[in-house]
Amino acid sequence: MVKVREDYPLAQDGSVDINGWIDRLQQQVELEDVASFRRACLLAKEIESEAVRAGNLWSEGSSSFLTGLEMTQILSELQLDSPSLIAAVLYRAVREGKLSLVRVNEEFGEEVSKLIEGVSQMAAISSLRHPIQGSVLGQTQTQVDNIRRMLVTMIDDVRVALIKLAERTCAIRDVKNAGSDKRHRVAREVFDIYAPLAHRLGIGYLKWELEDLSFRYLHETAYKKIAKLLDERRMDRQKFIEEALSALRQELEASGIKAELSGRAKHIYSIWRKMHRKGIDFSQVYDIRAIRILVPSIRDCYSALGVVHALWRHIPHEFDDYIANPKQNGYQSLHTAVVGPSGKIMEVQIRTQKMHEEAELGVCAHWLYKGTDTQQKSHGYEQKIAWLRQVLEWQDELGSKTSELVDQWRNDIVSDRIYVFTPDGHVIDLPAGSTPIDFAYKVHTEIGHACRGAKIHGRIVPLNYKLKTGDQVQILTSNQARPSRDWLNSDLGYANTSRARAKITHWFKLQDRDQNVEEGRDILQGVLKRLSLEQLDFDDLAQKVNYPSAEDMFAAIGAGDLKPMQVAHTAQNMLEPRDEQLTLHLHAAQESAKSSDVHIRGVGNLMTQMANCCKPAPGDPIVGYITIGRGVSIHRQDCINALQLQTVEPNRMIEVSWGDTEYTYPIDVVIEAYDRPGLLRDITLLLANEKINVTAALTNTDKKQSTADIRLTVEVTSIDVLGRMFDRIRRLPNIIDARRAKPGEG
């Protein structure tokens, strides 16, 4: 059993003697890098001393330095390596914000900093405001399973799970002096999550301690009752065990079997669970009195079993062969119940020394038996990481639905899922890239419809915020359940899951057709206006997008069945007549271009340039003008200069169309807004995030009206980029309108 904060060697000033403690620790575990480990201990000690002098102790009140030493002591029992022990020493200092991961990385290396970061991510469960909503002790609910699956996605290194187990062991030991609410919260978390994790990793002694301490705070009356019964019979039980060990030792020696014998204490929660599972009284729990036999080989296990059954009468149906049929966490042993001396029933466990190490240390026994070959070490370690992900499927707790849920779990990992919390501690799994809107619709359709805002860990975030595993999400709703049409705009990134988009679209389909027609017309006209694609026959446009009439097209846009940008593309094609058979390839003006960005009818290999007066973009209806000495100047068809040239010099006008090569093109943009500090900064930051280059900017402010007129020249690759840019600019505070400049307006 792990020692609970044993007395540390002290220096003359009364503080912990680091060197003395490390010397004692080295008797238990081999430290590959003693110097780095000592520096880590000294750093943790100095950080806490500085916090004491500054009066900046953590709210929990426990010593982060001593907790680090205690975590290290637990991990040394598991024979972990130096990076793990260094991470354990420094973890609390990082968690409390007194030490940065950057400094850890600089002074102790990337491996240590990644271990601490991984453990910190697992701490998301502990940050919940409310206890995990588990069920009666010993039972499993879907929510607990979701939390466990969430932990799997966080664990990339088996050592992360072990360090977290050590940290939670220290936490459950510390809460004995805390208030009842905190004791219950920590105990619930440890019992539902970390004791089963220790069990799945096969670390028996940690599992027993975590279960007993959690049970003590969750069911205090039952715990005290069983503890009292055990205490009353301690002397009798000890005398009985000594007599049984003496008799068994003689029989094993007579049979030539070398064995180590010991008595084994049954832990309290295990007794309580057996009493409730079998509906029996304390006196009927056979394995309160137990003996453990350790032998050299598997053959000796079965030989020793024969000696036991020859010595004492075996109780029917109380034999388990976990050697031939190991438990799912790898546990191996022979278990039998017999009628021992004085007619008292006891349990006998028989296993090899290696099985015993596996039972006590589980996955950590890997370090004890991996040998000395470096290649074997690496291969074995990778096997253990893979095994960790398999055992965390928690199969035996999922009952008859194991296969279905395990398949779902594997699909979740493959498809890159995230796991977030509701305010009351339930876990919701979503695809990576999901937003608060997606979360709201996953919880309930009506919550999605009524969503008006969201908080992450109590902080308000935009509705297109990308959720991360461990986020605690609170949805702010209104009394009026009405989704926004902007949520269907993929450029704005509000709803990214198919479920959310389907629910939103369905809501709009159920609305009045006249309302959808009206709103669809407004949406399309706004998009076409911003892109300077006006003067269209909407009935013709509807035919092009396969709708009988303009009204049907508007209704489809209003209901979310038809995307406005899809119609905008069609509108461009209507304004730009093409004759593919008469177009010839033309070299672009750019020296580095390998293919043309413009096709010119009847002419080959002429230099082209984009007219500065209207700055056409790919997809715009365009016309060419043959200049003197500068090749072909490309204009928009509605450009005032181009219209004048068609009247004055029609023989120099030429039909052109866009080619296949994608380039960036300068576009003049007009933005109208109410003036405020940081307005231009927010606009340019948005454009930078969209990777749109700004080549010119001019701002005029009307002090009387408190408005700002901003003219920008930006470089875009397509009309899709331009449309997305306008959508996002219009979402900024104080923006009145954002559109493309009309010819001659720039």
Secondary structure, 3 states (H helix, E strand, C coil): CCCCCCCCCECCCCCECHHHHHHHHHCCCCCCCHHHHHHHHHHHHHHHHHHHHHCCCCCCCCCHHHHHHHHHHHHHHCCCCHHHHHHHHHHHHHHCCCCCHHHHHHHHCHHHHHHHHHHHHHCCHHHCCCCCCCCCCCCCCHHHHHHHHHHHHHCCCHHHHHHHHHHHHHHHHHHHHCCHHHHHHHHHHHHHHHHHHHHHCCCHHHHHHHHHHHHHHHCHHHHHHHHHHHHHCHHHHHHHHHHHHHHHHHHHHHCCCCCEEEECCCCHHHHHHHHHHHCCCHHHCHHHCEEEEEECCHHHHHHHHHHHHHHCEEEEEEEEECCCCCCCCCCCCEEEEEECHHHCEEEEEEEEHHHHHHHHHHHHHHHHHCCCCHHHHHHHHHHHHHHHHHHCCCHHHHHHHHHHHHHHHHHHHHCCEEEEECCCCCEEEEECCCCHHHHHHHHCHHHHHHEEEEEECCEEECCCCCCCCCCEEEEEECCCCCCCHHHHCCCCCCCCCHHHHHHHHHHHHCCCHHHHHHHHHHHHHHHHHHCCCCCCCHHHHHHHCCCCCHHHHHHHHHHCCCCHHHHHHHHHHHHCCCCHHHEECCCCCCCCCCCCCEEEECCCCCCEEECCCCCCCCCCCEEEEECCCCCEEEEECCCHHHHHHHHHCHHHEECEEECCCCCCEEEEEEEEEECCCCHHHHHHHHHHHCCCEEEEEEEEEECCCCEEEEEEEEEECCHHHHHHHHHHHHCCCCEEEEEECCCCCC
